Amino acid sequence: MKQYPYTLQVLSIASESQQDNNGNYSGSAQDWETVSSCRDEANSGGRQVTLTDGSAYVFDSTIQLPLSCPDLQAGQSVQVLDGVTVRVVGTIRQFRREQMHCRAWV
C-alpha cells in the first residue's frame, strides 16, 4: 500500500487576458499542473479547521502530502487524481507544513 497513491494538480494560469487591436479580449490560458503525490480523506464528520483569519471552516476533504511538496496558497484551485479519475476538486482554504508531512484543506 502506497502512502501517497494519488496525484495533486494545481490550476495554473499561463497568461492574463489581453486586448487585441480591435478592442476584443482573448481568454487567459489555463492548465492543470502536477505538483505532488498525495492522498485525500473526505470529511464525513463535519469537522472544522480554523483559518488564518480566525474563522472556522467546515472542509470537504483533507489532502495529505509529503514534505517535498511545494507550498500551496489559500485560494488555489486543486484537483486530486487517481489515474484519470478525478477524486477531489476544490479550492485550498488552509495549508500547513508539519514535522512529518503537509496537509491542505479544501
Number of C-alpha atoms within 10 A of each C-alpha: 4 7 11 16 13 20 21 25 20 21 15 15 12 10 10 12 12 11 11 9 6 6 8 10 12 11 11 11 11 12 11 14 14 16 16 18 19 23 21 22 12 14 15 9 9 10 12 14 14 12 14 11 6 8 9 12 16 14 20 18 18 19 21 20 25 18 15 12 15 12 13 20 14 16 12 14 18 22 21 24 21 14 10 8 9 12 15 20 17 16 18 21 20 20 19 15 17 10 7 8 13 20 19 22 25 25
